[in-house]
Structure formats: C-alpha cells, structure tokens
Amino acid sequence: MTTEQLLAHAQDVYGAQPEYLWKNAPNTFVLRHGNNRRWFAVVMDVPRRKLGLDGDGIVFILDVKCGPLLSGSYLGQPGVLPAWHMNKTHWLGVLLDGTAEDGLIRELLELSYDQTKGRR
C-alpha cells in the first residue's frame, strides 16, 4: 500500500485527513479521530538504516497503536517492525513499501483506530 492509497482509505473509512504538524518534516503526517483529536496513525519517512533495514534511501513507515498483548503476533509478519518514534510497547511500525500486505495494513489501521477511540 502506498501513502496515497493509505490516505484514500483513511478518508473513505474514517473521514480522516492528514495533518502535517512539523515544518522540518514535510512528509510526516498524523491521522486523528474527528471527535477526540487523538492520533490513530502517524506516517513518516525514515532512513532505511535507522530501522535496521538493508540498503540506502528512505522508506515510508506507518505507526499504529496495537498494544503489548497483540504486538508479538504481528511483529513476525513481513513489513512489521517496532514503532519508530512512538512507544514501542504500544505501537507498531508498518513499512509502506509493498513488504506488508494491504489487508494487514488495513487490519492494523482499524485496530489502532479502535484502540484510540477513548472518551473526550
């Protein structure tokens, strides 16, 4: 799944628009709940080497909330890593370079959305 496909899915399913919060990171955005303003996803570009991946260059990664009980079962799947930037116990990182299956990305995005609903 590309970032463009992810954004289209987030708009269609959750009504979420990307918010670009950092001027020094123009490719980084968050997706929030409309009612409580909590983040349910963060997309950023990260150097491959900082993620422990082979090769040079940048890769887009999606951070989603998962929780410690489920994260272990997801971490073994292709394209799923410990979160970048977020709490590694409660968040996962998913590569947006075609490594992770689109269905898995949608599943994790839904899980993150549900876990961040909360009250406010």
RAPE-V780541 format. One record per pair of residues at least 6 apart in sequence whose C-alpha atoms are under 8 Angstrom apart, sorted by the first residue. I is the first residue (numbers start at 1). J is the second residue. Records with the same first field share a line. If there is no record, write none. Layout:
BEGIN
I=J  J
END
This chain:
BEGIN
1=96  97  98  100  101  102  105
2=96  97  98
3=60  96
7=17  18
10=16  17  31
11=17
14=33
15=34
16=31  32  33  34
17=31  32
18=29  30  31  32
19=29  30  31
20=26  27  28  29  30
21=28  29  30
22=28
27=43  44  45
28=42  43  44  45
29=42  43  44
30=39  40  41  42  43
31=39  40  41  42
32=38  39  40  41
33=39  40  113  117
35=120
36=117  118  119  120
38=116  117
39=116
40=64  65  109  112  113  116
41=62  63  64  65  109  112  113
42=62  63  64
43=60  61  62  63
44=60  61  62
45=58  59  60  61
46=58  59  60  61
47=56  57  58  59
48=54  55  56  57  58  59
49=55  56
51=84
59=95  96  97
60=95  96  97
61=84  93  94  95  96
62=93  94  95  96
63=83  84  86  91  92  93  94
64=83  91  92  93  94  108  109  112
65=90  91  92  108  111  112  113  115  116
66=90  91  92  108  111  112  115
67=89  90  91
68=89  90
71=89  90  91  92
74=80
75=81  82  92
77=100
78=99  100
79=94  95  96  99  100
80=92  93  94  95  100
81=92  93  94  95
82=88  91  92  93
83=91  92  93  94
84=92  93
94=100  105
END
